[in-house]
Amino acid sequence: MSAWSTHHWDRRSVLRAAMGLAAAGGLAACGGNTGRDGGPGSGKRLVQYFHAYGEAGTEQAIRRYAKAYEEADVTTQWITGSNFESKLFASLLTDKAPDVFEFHPQIQLIKSGQVADLTDLVEPVKDDFNPADIQSHTVDGKIYGVRMIDDPQFFFYRKSMFEKAGVGVPATLDELLTTAAELTTDKVKGIYLGNTLHPIVNPMIWASGADTLDERNEIAYHTDGVVGGFRTLRKLFTSGDLLLDAPTDFWDPSALNQGLTAIQWCGMWAMPQMQQALGDDLGIFPFPKVTDTGKQAVTNGGWSMFVNAKGKNVEAAKEYVKWLWIDQKEYQEDWSLSYGFHIPPRTSIARSADKLKSGLPAEGVRLFNEFGHFDNIGWTQAMITALEDVLADCVRKGGDPESALDKADATVDRELQKLFG
């Protein structure tokens, strides 16, 4: 898996787990050893959960950082497979729950008392974080979670294929379809959006001039522009120019690197692998605007570290999170830049990151700053699933976007009522 991913997770099982309906043994697939027995250190034992990053060396790095911590014995559960999210949510209902875990800021974790208030950790260094990362983790003035990495996602493309086809970088979604058609040959598909197509739901909404929720936490995605965007994506899906069922999903650069497609939606984390494979034959561009009033869009994904407020070692867990993700800048820089490319959320580290100062990485940072959209903490798992269902209905199956969005509205409204009244 990449540093950011929403692929192939069974979100319905996630939701069942979040509502307390998952089987208590939901973690069995991760292995039974939680690391709570044995180990050196002061007698304090902590367990941390990470999804399996795709970049070589990441697992070893996380274990190395943990080993360097002298105040507790920290065991890492490095969870492979495509269902990290459901395993995490299920485990949080058991006595095998992790003390700290990575995830994305979502308000239901706060409303349910699942994650600890980390304001006292972050407040002293708050001005050194990207303000959008602070905002996306803040509810009622309290900060929950520490951002570890920011991960912009955009389109990567093969310059040589564009030149051979005589096409330029598309500025609109309609132009993207035309470009994909021009790039498609008997051996190469014009474009790849991932096997589920899920990663492009939000950028399509933003590029339509809309948003998931507005500042009042009300539905903002159900617009004529978004309806038109889904209809255009249906044209792409049926065009024969879209790569479907690739061997790996969007987070892995293989489809582009191996010449299966000329354009691929992916994350900046994969840029070093792409550059190693393709050299200078690599460019990037944002999701093109869908409507005249829209604007190009970049997804600013990423991962954050949270403390399990219902765990047995909350204070020790907070001390560890402070040590690693607040105090140890050397490790934070290593995590962001030594394996894949990620933008450090600490502005002091980002400013000194030589690897991001020139060439394609610098262009990625520019797109991140100019077109990026960060996590909305009010946009929950059920809401994410509702919009993915719209895509499945009207893009994959050819259903009517208006009726599909009406159905999503009912789900999202129920969630908003539960969360905000």
C-alpha positions as a Markdown table, in Angstrom:
| # | Residue | x | y | z |
|---|---|---|---|---|
| 1 | Met | 0.0 | 0.0 | 0.0 |
| 2 | Ser | 1.0 | 3.6 | -0.5 |
| 3 | Ala | 1.3 | 6.3 | 2.0 |
| 4 | Trp | -2.3 | 7.2 | 1.2 |
| 5 | Ser | -4.9 | 4.8 | 0.0 |
| 6 | Thr | -8.6 | 4.2 | 0.0 |
| 7 | His | -8.5 | 1.1 | -2.3 |
| 8 | His | -10.3 | -2.2 | -1.9 |
| 9 | Trp | -11.2 | -1.7 | 1.8 |
| 10 | Asp | -14.6 | -3.1 | 2.6 |
| 11 | Arg | -16.1 | 0.0 | 4.0 |
| 12 | Arg | -19.3 | -1.7 | 5.1 |
| 13 | Ser | -17.4 | -3.9 | 7.4 |
| 14 | Val | -15.6 | -0.8 | 8.7 |
| 15 | Leu | -18.9 | 0.8 | 9.5 |
| 16 | Arg | -20.2 | -2.3 | 11.2 |
| 17 | Ala | -17.1 | -2.4 | 13.3 |
| 18 | Ala | -17.4 | 1.3 | 14.1 |
| 19 | Met | -20.9 | 0.8 | 15.3 |
| 20 | Gly | -19.9 | -2.0 | 17.6 |
| 21 | Leu | -21.3 | -4.8 | 15.5 |
| 22 | Ala | -18.1 | -6.4 | 14.4 |
| 23 | Ala | -17.0 | -9.7 | 15.8 |
| 24 | Ala | -14.8 | -9.4 | 18.8 |
| 25 | Gly | -12.2 | -11.5 | 17.1 |
| 26 | Gly | -11.9 | -9.2 | 14.1 |
| 27 | Leu | -8.1 | -8.8 | 14.5 |
| 28 | Ala | -7.3 | -12.5 | 14.3 |
| 29 | Ala | -6.0 | -12.1 | 10.7 |
| 30 | Cys | -3.3 | -9.7 | 11.9 |
| 31 | Gly | -1.7 | -12.4 | 14.0 |
| 32 | Gly | -2.1 | -13.0 | 17.7 |
| 33 | Asn | 1.1 | -11.5 | 19.1 |
| 34 | Thr | 0.4 | -8.0 | 20.2 |
| 35 | Gly | 3.8 | -7.6 | 21.8 |
| 36 | Arg | 2.3 | -7.0 | 25.2 |
| 37 | Asp | 4.3 | -9.8 | 26.8 |
| 38 | Gly | 8.0 | -9.4 | 27.2 |
| 39 | Gly | 10.5 | -6.9 | 25.8 |
| 40 | Pro | 13.1 | -4.7 | 27.5 |
| 41 | Gly | 12.6 | -1.1 | 28.6 |
| 42 | Ser | 10.9 | 0.4 | 31.7 |
| 43 | Gly | 8.0 | -2.1 | 31.9 |
| 44 | Lys | 5.7 | 0.1 | 29.9 |
| 45 | Arg | 4.5 | -1.6 | 26.8 |
| 46 | Leu | 2.8 | 0.1 | 23.8 |
| 47 | Val | 1.5 | -1.3 | 20.5 |
| 48 | Gln | 1.3 | 0.9 | 17.4 |
| 49 | Tyr | -0.6 | 0.1 | 14.2 |
| 50 | Phe | 0.6 | 1.0 | 10.7 |
| 51 | His | -0.7 | 0.0 | 7.3 |
| 52 | Ala | 1.9 | -1.6 | 5.0 |
| 53 | Tyr | 3.4 | 1.2 | 3.0 |
| 54 | Gly | 4.6 | 0.3 | -0.5 |
| 55 | Glu | 7.9 | 2.0 | -0.3 |
| 56 | Ala | 10.9 | -0.2 | 0.5 |
| 57 | Gly | 12.5 | 0.4 | 3.9 |
| 58 | Thr | 9.4 | 2.0 | 5.6 |
| 59 | Glu | 8.7 | -0.9 | 7.9 |
| 60 | Gln | 12.3 | -1.1 | 9.0 |
| 61 | Ala | 12.3 | 2.6 | 9.6 |
| 62 | Ile | 9.2 | 2.6 | 11.9 |
| 63 | Arg | 10.7 | -0.3 | 13.9 |
| 64 | Arg | 14.0 | 1.5 | 14.2 |
| 65 | Tyr | 12.4 | 4.6 | 15.5 |
| 66 | Ala | 10.4 | 2.6 | 18.1 |
| 67 | Lys | 13.5 | 0.7 | 19.2 |
| 68 | Ala | 15.3 | 4.0 | 19.9 |
| 69 | Tyr | 12.6 | 5.1 | 22.4 |
| 70 | Glu | 13.8 | 4.3 | 25.9 |
| 71 | Glu | 10.7 | 5.0 | 28.0 |
| 72 | Ala | 8.6 | 2.1 | 26.8 |
| 73 | Asp | 8.8 | -1.1 | 24.8 |
| 74 | Val | 7.0 | -0.2 | 21.6 |
| 75 | Thr | 5.8 | -3.1 | 19.3 |
| 76 | Thr | 4.7 | -2.4 | 15.8 |
| 77 | Gln | 1.8 | -4.2 | 14.0 |
| 78 | Trp | 2.6 | -3.7 | 10.3 |
| 79 | Ile | -0.7 | -4.6 | 8.8 |
| 80 | Thr | -0.5 | -6.0 | 5.2 |
| 81 | Gly | -3.3 | -6.6 | 2.8 |
| 82 | Ser | -6.1 | -4.3 | 1.6 |
| 83 | Asn | -8.2 | -4.0 | 4.7 |
| 84 | Phe | -6.1 | -2.1 | 7.2 |
| 85 | Glu | -9.1 | 0.2 | 8.0 |
| 86 | Ser | -11.5 | -2.6 | 8.8 |
| 87 | Lys | -8.9 | -4.4 | 11.0 |
| 88 | Leu | -8.2 | -1.2 | 12.9 |
| 89 | Phe | -11.8 | -0.4 | 13.5 |
| 90 | Ala | -12.6 | -3.9 | 14.6 |
| 91 | Ser | -9.5 | -4.1 | 16.9 |
| 92 | Leu | -10.5 | -0.8 | 18.7 |
| 93 | Leu | -13.5 | -2.7 | 20.1 |
| 94 | Thr | -11.4 | -5.3 | 21.7 |
| 95 | Asp | -8.8 | -5.6 | 24.6 |
| 96 | Lys | -6.2 | -6.1 | 21.9 |
| 97 | Ala | -6.6 | -2.5 | 20.6 |
| 98 | Pro | -3.5 | -0.5 | 19.8 |
| 99 | Asp | -2.3 | 2.3 | 22.0 |
| 100 | Val | -1.4 | 4.5 | 19.1 |
| 101 | Phe | -2.5 | 4.1 | 15.4 |
| 102 | Glu | -2.3 | 6.0 | 12.1 |
| 103 | Phe | -5.4 | 7.1 | 10.4 |
| 104 | His | -7.1 | 10.1 | 8.9 |
| 105 | Pro | -8.9 | 12.8 | 10.9 |
| 106 | Gln | -12.6 | 11.9 | 11.2 |
| 107 | Ile | -15.0 | 13.5 | 13.6 |
| 108 | Gln | -16.8 | 10.3 | 14.6 |
| 109 | Leu | -13.6 | 9.1 | 16.3 |
| 110 | Ile | -13.7 | 12.2 | 18.5 |
| 111 | Lys | -17.4 | 12.2 | 19.1 |
| 112 | Ser | -17.2 | 8.6 | 20.3 |
| 113 | Gly | -14.3 | 9.4 | 22.6 |
| 114 | Gln | -12.0 | 7.0 | 20.7 |
| 115 | Val | -9.1 | 9.4 | 20.2 |
| 116 | Ala | -7.3 | 11.4 | 22.9 |
| 117 | Asp | -7.0 | 15.2 | 22.9 |
| 118 | Leu | -3.4 | 16.0 | 22.0 |
| 119 | Thr | -3.6 | 19.8 | 22.2 |
| 120 | Asp | -1.0 | 19.9 | 25.0 |
| 121 | Leu | 1.4 | 18.1 | 22.7 |
| 122 | Val | 0.8 | 20.1 | 19.5 |
| 123 | Glu | 0.1 | 23.6 | 20.9 |
| 124 | Pro | 3.7 | 24.5 | 21.7 |
| 125 | Val | 4.8 | 23.8 | 18.1 |
| 126 | Lys | 1.5 | 24.5 | 16.3 |
| 127 | Asp | 3.0 | 27.4 | 14.3 |
| 128 | Asp | 5.5 | 25.1 | 12.8 |
| 129 | Phe | 2.8 | 22.9 | 11.2 |
| 130 | Asn | 1.0 | 23.6 | 8.0 |
| 131 | Pro | -2.1 | 25.5 | 9.2 |
| 132 | Ala | -4.4 | 23.4 | 7.1 |
| 133 | Asp | -3.1 | 20.3 | 8.9 |
| 134 | Ile | -3.9 | 21.9 | 12.2 |
| 135 | Gln | -7.4 | 22.9 | 11.1 |
| 136 | Ser | -8.2 | 19.5 | 9.7 |
| 137 | His | -7.4 | 17.9 | 13.1 |
| 138 | Thr | -9.2 | 20.5 | 15.3 |
| 139 | Val | -12.7 | 20.3 | 16.8 |
| 140 | Asp | -14.0 | 22.9 | 19.3 |
| 141 | Gly | -10.5 | 24.3 | 19.7 |
| 142 | Lys | -8.9 | 21.0 | 20.6 |
| 143 | Ile | -6.4 | 19.2 | 18.4 |
| 144 | Tyr | -6.7 | 15.5 | 17.9 |
| 145 | Gly | -3.9 | 13.7 | 16.1 |
| 146 | Val | -0.5 | 14.7 | 14.9 |
| 147 | Arg | 0.1 | 14.8 | 11.1 |
| 148 | Met | 3.0 | 12.7 | 10.0 |
| 149 | Ile | 3.0 | 13.2 | 6.2 |
| 150 | Asp | 1.1 | 15.2 | 3.6 |
| 151 | Asp | 0.5 | 13.3 | 0.3 |
| 152 | Pro | -0.6 | 15.2 | -2.8 |
| 153 | Gln | -2.2 | 13.2 | -5.5 |
| 154 | Phe | -2.4 | 14.2 | -9.1 |
| 155 | Phe | -2.0 | 12.8 | -12.7 |
| 156 | Phe | 1.4 | 11.5 | -13.8 |
| 157 | Tyr | 2.0 | 11.1 | -17.5 |
| 158 | Arg | 4.5 | 9.9 | -20.1 |
| 159 | Lys | 5.8 | 13.0 | -22.0 |
| 160 | Ser | 7.0 | 10.9 | -24.9 |
| 161 | Met | 3.6 | 9.4 | -25.4 |
| 162 | Phe | 2.0 | 12.9 | -25.4 |
| 163 | Glu | 4.5 | 14.1 | -28.0 |
| 164 | Lys | 4.0 | 11.0 | -30.2 |
| 165 | Ala | 0.2 | 11.6 | -30.1 |
| 166 | Gly | 0.6 | 15.3 | -30.6 |
| 167 | Val | -1.5 | 16.2 | -27.6 |
| 168 | Gly | -1.0 | 18.7 | -24.8 |
| 169 | Val | -1.8 | 18.7 | -21.1 |
| 170 | Pro | -5.6 | 18.8 | -20.7 |
| 171 | Ala | -7.1 | 21.7 | -18.8 |
| 172 | Thr | -10.7 | 20.4 | -18.6 |
| 173 | Leu | -12.4 | 17.1 | -18.0 |
| 174 | Asp | -13.7 | 17.0 | -21.6 |
| 175 | Glu | -10.2 | 17.6 | -22.8 |
| 176 | Leu | -8.9 | 14.8 | -20.6 |
| 177 | Leu | -11.3 | 12.4 | -22.4 |
| 178 | Thr | -10.2 | 13.6 | -25.8 |
| 179 | Thr | -6.5 | 13.3 | -24.8 |
| 180 | Ala | -7.1 | 9.8 | -23.5 |
| 181 | Ala | -8.6 | 8.8 | -26.8 |
| 182 | Glu | -5.7 | 10.2 | -28.7 |
| 183 | Leu | -3.2 | 8.3 | -26.5 |
| 184 | Thr | -4.9 | 4.9 | -26.7 |
| 185 | Thr | -3.4 | 2.3 | -28.9 |
| 186 | Asp | -3.8 | -1.4 | -29.3 |
| 187 | Lys | -1.2 | -1.9 | -26.5 |
| 188 | Val | -1.6 | 1.2 | -24.3 |
| 189 | Lys | -4.7 | 2.7 | -22.6 |
| 190 | Gly | -4.9 | 6.4 | -22.5 |
| 191 | Ile | -5.6 | 6.7 | -18.8 |
| 192 | Tyr | -5.8 | 4.9 | -15.5 |
| 193 | Leu | -7.8 | 6.0 | -12.5 |
| 194 | Gly | -7.4 | 3.0 | -10.2 |
| 195 | Asn | -9.3 | -0.2 | -10.2 |
| 196 | Thr | -12.2 | 1.1 | -8.1 |
| 197 | Leu | -12.1 | 4.7 | -9.5 |
| 198 | His | -12.6 | 5.8 | -5.9 |
| 199 | Pro | -9.6 | 8.2 | -5.6 |
| 200 | Ile | -11.0 | 10.6 | -8.2 |
| 201 | Val | -14.4 | 11.2 | -6.5 |
| 202 | Asn | -13.3 | 14.1 | -4.3 |
| 203 | Pro | -11.1 | 15.8 | -6.9 |
| 204 | Met | -13.9 | 15.6 | -9.4 |
| 205 | Ile | -16.2 | 17.3 | -6.9 |
| 206 | Trp | -13.7 | 20.1 | -6.2 |
| 207 | Ala | -12.9 | 20.6 | -9.9 |
| 208 | Ser | -16.6 | 21.1 | -10.4 |
| 209 | Gly | -16.5 | 24.1 | -8.1 |
| 210 | Ala | -18.3 | 22.2 | -5.3 |
| 211 | Asp | -17.1 | 20.6 | -2.1 |
| 212 | Thr | -18.1 | 17.6 | 0.1 |
| 213 | Leu | -19.5 | 19.8 | 2.9 |
| 214 | Asp | -19.7 | 23.5 | 3.4 |
| 215 | Glu | -18.5 | 25.6 | 6.4 |
| 216 | Arg | -21.8 | 24.9 | 8.1 |
| 217 | Asn | -21.3 | 21.1 | 7.7 |
| 218 | Glu | -24.1 | 20.8 | 5.2 |
| 219 | Ile | -24.1 | 19.0 | 1.8 |
| 220 | Ala | -22.2 | 20.9 | -0.8 |
| 221 | Tyr | -21.5 | 18.2 | -3.5 |
| 222 | His | -25.0 | 17.9 | -5.1 |
| 223 | Thr | -24.7 | 20.5 | -7.9 |
| 224 | Asp | -25.3 | 20.5 | -11.6 |
| 225 | Gly | -21.5 | 20.6 | -12.1 |
| 226 | Val | -21.0 | 17.4 | -10.2 |
| 227 | Val | -23.9 | 15.7 | -12.0 |
| 228 | Gly | -22.2 | 16.7 | -15.3 |
| 229 | Gly | -18.9 | 15.4 | -14.0 |
| 230 | Phe | -20.3 | 12.0 | -13.2 |
| 231 | Arg | -21.9 | 11.8 | -16.7 |
| 232 | Thr | -18.6 | 12.7 | -18.3 |
| 233 | Leu | -16.8 | 10.0 | -16.3 |
| 234 | Arg | -19.4 | 7.5 | -17.5 |
| 235 | Lys | -18.4 | 8.4 | -21.1 |
| 236 | Leu | -14.8 | 7.8 | -20.2 |
| 237 | Phe | -15.7 | 4.5 | -18.5 |
| 238 | Thr | -17.4 | 3.2 | -21.7 |
| 239 | Ser | -14.9 | 4.7 | -24.2 |
| 240 | Gly | -12.4 | 1.9 | -24.3 |
| 241 | Asp | -9.7 | 4.4 | -23.4 |
| 242 | Leu | -9.7 | 3.7 | -19.6 |
| 243 | Leu | -7.4 | 1.0 | -18.2 |
| 244 | Leu | -9.5 | -1.3 | -16.1 |
| 245 | Asp | -8.4 | -4.1 | -13.7 |
| 246 | Ala | -4.7 | -3.4 | -13.7 |
| 247 | Pro | -2.5 | -5.8 | -11.8 |
| 248 | Thr | -2.0 | -3.2 | -9.0 |
| 249 | Asp | -4.1 | -0.3 | -7.8 |
| 250 | Phe | -3.6 | 3.4 | -8.3 |
| 251 | Trp | -1.2 | 3.8 | -5.4 |
| 252 | Asp | 1.4 | 1.7 | -7.1 |
| 253 | Pro | 3.2 | 3.2 | -10.2 |
| 254 | Ser | 3.4 | 0.0 | -12.1 |
| 255 | Ala | 0.7 | 0.7 | -14.6 |
| 256 | Leu | 2.5 | 3.8 | -15.8 |
| 257 | Asn | 6.0 | 2.5 | -15.4 |
| 258 | Gln | 5.3 | -0.6 | -17.4 |
| 259 | Gly | 3.6 | 1.2 | -20.2 |
| 260 | Leu | 0.1 | -0.1 | -19.6 |
| 261 | Thr | -1.2 | 3.5 | -19.6 |
| 262 | Ala | -0.1 | 7.0 | -20.7 |
| 263 | Ile | -1.7 | 8.8 | -17.7 |
| 264 | Gln | -2.2 | 7.6 | -14.1 |
| 265 | Trp | -3.7 | 9.1 | -11.0 |
| 266 | Cys | -1.2 | 8.4 | -8.2 |
| 267 | Gly | 0.5 | 10.1 | -5.3 |
| 268 | Met | 3.7 | 11.9 | -4.8 |
| 269 | Trp | 4.9 | 9.0 | -2.7 |
| 270 | Ala | 5.6 | 7.1 | -5.9 |
| 271 | Met | 7.5 | 9.8 | -7.7 |
| 272 | Pro | 11.0 | 8.4 | -6.9 |
| 273 | Gln | 10.0 | 5.0 | -8.3 |
| 274 | Met | 8.6 | 6.6 | -11.4 |
| 275 | Gln | 11.7 | 8.8 | -11.9 |
| 276 | Gln | 13.9 | 5.8 | -11.5 |
| 277 | Ala | 11.9 | 3.9 | -14.1 |
| 278 | Leu | 11.1 | 6.7 | -16.6 |
| 279 | Gly | 13.8 | 9.4 | -16.0 |
| 280 | Asp | 12.8 | 12.7 | -17.6 |
| 281 | Asp | 9.8 | 11.1 | -19.4 |
| 282 | Leu | 7.5 | 12.0 | -16.6 |
| 283 | Gly | 5.2 | 15.0 | -16.0 |
| 284 | Ile | 2.4 | 15.8 | -13.6 |
| 285 | Phe | -0.8 | 17.8 | -13.8 |
| 286 | Pro | -3.8 | 18.4 | -11.5 |
| 287 | Phe | -7.3 | 17.0 | -11.9 |
| 288 | Pro | -8.6 | 19.3 | -14.7 |
| 289 | Lys | -11.6 | 21.6 | -14.1 |
| 290 | Val | -15.0 | 20.1 | -14.8 |
| 291 | Thr | -17.0 | 23.3 | -15.2 |
| 292 | Asp | -16.2 | 26.9 | -16.2 |
| 293 | Thr | -16.6 | 28.0 | -12.5 |
| 294 | Gly | -14.5 | 25.0 | -11.3 |
| 295 | Lys | -10.8 | 24.9 | -10.6 |
| 296 | Gln | -8.1 | 22.3 | -11.1 |
| 297 | Ala | -7.8 | 20.1 | -8.0 |
| 298 | Val | -5.2 | 18.1 | -6.1 |
| 299 | Thr | -6.0 | 15.7 | -3.2 |
| 300 | Asn | -3.9 | 16.4 | -0.2 |
| 301 | Gly | -4.0 | 13.0 | 1.5 |
| 302 | Gly | -1.7 | 11.8 | 4.2 |
| 303 | Trp | -1.6 | 10.0 | 7.5 |
| 304 | Ser | -1.8 | 11.1 | 11.1 |
| 305 | Met | -0.9 | 9.5 | 14.4 |
| 306 | Phe | -3.7 | 9.1 | 17.1 |
| 307 | Val | -3.7 | 8.0 | 20.7 |
| 308 | Asn | -6.4 | 5.5 | 21.7 |
| 309 | Ala | -8.3 | 7.3 | 24.5 |
| 310 | Lys | -9.8 | 4.0 | 25.6 |
| 311 | Gly | -6.5 | 2.3 | 26.0 |
| 312 | Lys | -4.7 | 1.3 | 29.2 |
| 313 | Asn | -1.6 | 3.4 | 28.6 |
| 314 | Val | -3.0 | 6.8 | 27.4 |
| 315 | Glu | -0.3 | 9.0 | 29.1 |
| 316 | Ala | 2.5 | 6.7 | 28.1 |
| 317 | Ala | 1.2 | 6.6 | 24.5 |
| 318 | Lys | 1.0 | 10.4 | 24.4 |
| 319 | Glu | 4.6 | 10.7 | 25.6 |
| 320 | Tyr | 5.7 | 8.4 | 22.8 |
| 321 | Val | 3.8 | 10.3 | 20.2 |
| 322 | Lys | 5.3 | 13.5 | 21.4 |
| 323 | Trp | 8.8 | 12.1 | 21.4 |
| 324 | Leu | 8.5 | 10.7 | 17.9 |
| 325 | Trp | 6.2 | 13.0 | 16.0 |
| 326 | Ile | 6.9 | 16.3 | 17.8 |
| 327 | Asp | 10.5 | 16.1 | 19.1 |
| 328 | Gln | 12.4 | 13.9 | 16.7 |
| 329 | Lys | 12.7 | 16.1 | 13.7 |
| 330 | Glu | 15.4 | 13.9 | 12.2 |
| 331 | Tyr | 13.1 | 10.9 | 12.2 |
| 332 | Gln | 10.2 | 13.0 | 10.8 |
| 333 | Glu | 12.4 | 14.1 | 7.9 |
| 334 | Asp | 13.6 | 10.6 | 7.3 |
| 335 | Trp | 10.0 | 9.3 | 7.2 |
| 336 | Ser | 8.9 | 12.0 | 4.7 |
| 337 | Leu | 11.8 | 11.9 | 2.3 |
| 338 | Ser | 14.0 | 8.8 | 2.5 |
| 339 | Tyr | 11.6 | 6.2 | 1.1 |
| 340 | Gly | 9.0 | 7.8 | -1.1 |
| 341 | Phe | 8.4 | 11.6 | -1.5 |
| 342 | His | 6.0 | 13.2 | 1.0 |
| 343 | Ile | 5.7 | 16.8 | 2.0 |
| 344 | Pro | 6.6 | 17.2 | 5.7 |
| 345 | Pro | 3.7 | 18.8 | 7.6 |
| 346 | Arg | 6.3 | 20.7 | 9.7 |
| 347 | Thr | 7.1 | 23.8 | 7.8 |
| 348 | Ser | 10.6 | 24.1 | 9.2 |
| 349 | Ile | 11.4 | 20.6 | 7.8 |
| 350 | Ala | 9.6 | 21.2 | 4.5 |
| 351 | Arg | 11.6 | 24.4 | 4.0 |
| 352 | Ser | 14.9 | 22.6 | 4.4 |
| 353 | Ala | 14.0 | 19.5 | 2.3 |
| 354 | Asp | 16.5 | 19.7 | -0.6 |
| 355 | Lys | 14.8 | 16.8 | -2.4 |
| 356 | Leu | 11.7 | 18.9 | -2.9 |
| 357 | Lys | 13.3 | 22.1 | -4.1 |
| 358 | Ser | 13.8 | 21.4 | -7.8 |
| 359 | Gly | 12.5 | 19.5 | -10.8 |
| 360 | Leu | 9.3 | 17.5 | -10.6 |
| 361 | Pro | 9.2 | 17.3 | -6.8 |
| 362 | Ala | 9.2 | 21.1 | -6.6 |
| 363 | Glu | 6.3 | 21.1 | -9.2 |
| 364 | Gly | 4.4 | 18.7 | -7.0 |
| 365 | Val | 4.9 | 21.0 | -4.0 |
| 366 | Arg | 3.6 | 23.9 | -6.2 |
| 367 | Leu | 0.5 | 22.0 | -7.2 |
| 368 | Phe | 0.0 | 21.0 | -3.5 |
| 369 | Asn | 0.1 | 24.6 | -2.5 |
| 370 | Glu | -2.0 | 26.1 | -5.4 |
| 371 | Phe | -4.7 | 23.4 | -5.9 |
| 372 | Gly | -4.7 | 21.2 | -2.8 |
| 373 | His | -7.7 | 20.2 | -0.7 |
| 374 | Phe | -7.1 | 18.8 | 2.8 |
| 375 | Asp | -9.1 | 16.4 | 4.9 |
| 376 | Asn | -12.5 | 17.6 | 6.1 |
| 377 | Ile | -12.8 | 16.1 | 9.6 |
| 378 | Gly | -16.6 | 16.1 | 9.3 |
| 379 | Trp | -16.5 | 13.8 | 6.2 |
| 380 | Thr | -16.9 | 10.3 | 7.7 |
| 381 | Gln | -16.6 | 6.8 | 6.5 |
| 382 | Ala | -20.4 | 6.4 | 5.8 |
| 383 | Met | -20.2 | 9.6 | 3.7 |
| 384 | Ile | -17.2 | 8.4 | 1.8 |
| 385 | Thr | -19.0 | 5.2 | 1.0 |
| 386 | Ala | -22.2 | 7.0 | 0.0 |
| 387 | Leu | -20.3 | 8.9 | -2.7 |
| 388 | Glu | -18.4 | 5.9 | -3.8 |
| 389 | Asp | -21.8 | 4.2 | -4.3 |
| 390 | Val | -22.8 | 7.1 | -6.5 |
| 391 | Leu | -19.8 | 6.5 | -8.7 |
| 392 | Ala | -20.4 | 2.8 | -8.9 |
| 393 | Asp | -24.1 | 3.4 | -9.8 |
| 394 | Cys | -23.8 | 6.1 | -12.4 |
| 395 | Val | -20.2 | 5.6 | -13.8 |
| 396 | Arg | -19.8 | 1.8 | -13.7 |
| 397 | Lys | -23.5 | 0.9 | -14.2 |
| 398 | Gly | -24.8 | 3.8 | -16.2 |
| 399 | Gly | -27.4 | 4.9 | -13.6 |
| 400 | Asp | -28.8 | 8.4 | -13.3 |
| 401 | Pro | -26.5 | 10.7 | -11.3 |
| 402 | Glu | -29.4 | 12.8 | -9.9 |
| 403 | Ser | -31.2 | 9.9 | -8.4 |
| 404 | Ala | -27.9 | 8.3 | -7.2 |
| 405 | Leu | -27.0 | 11.6 | -5.5 |
| 406 | Asp | -30.4 | 11.9 | -3.9 |
| 407 | Lys | -29.8 | 8.5 | -2.3 |
| 408 | Ala | -26.4 | 9.6 | -1.1 |
| 409 | Asp | -28.0 | 12.8 | 0.3 |
| 410 | Ala | -30.2 | 10.7 | 2.6 |
| 411 | Thr | -27.3 | 8.8 | 4.0 |
| 412 | Val | -25.1 | 11.9 | 4.4 |
| 413 | Asp | -28.0 | 13.8 | 6.1 |
| 414 | Arg | -28.5 | 11.0 | 8.6 |
| 415 | Glu | -24.8 | 11.1 | 9.4 |
| 416 | Leu | -24.8 | 14.9 | 9.8 |
| 417 | Gln | -27.8 | 14.7 | 12.1 |
| 418 | Lys | -26.0 | 12.2 | 14.3 |
| 419 | Leu | -22.8 | 14.2 | 14.4 |
| 420 | Phe | -24.0 | 17.8 | 14.5 |
| 421 | Gly | -27.7 | 17.7 | 15.3 |
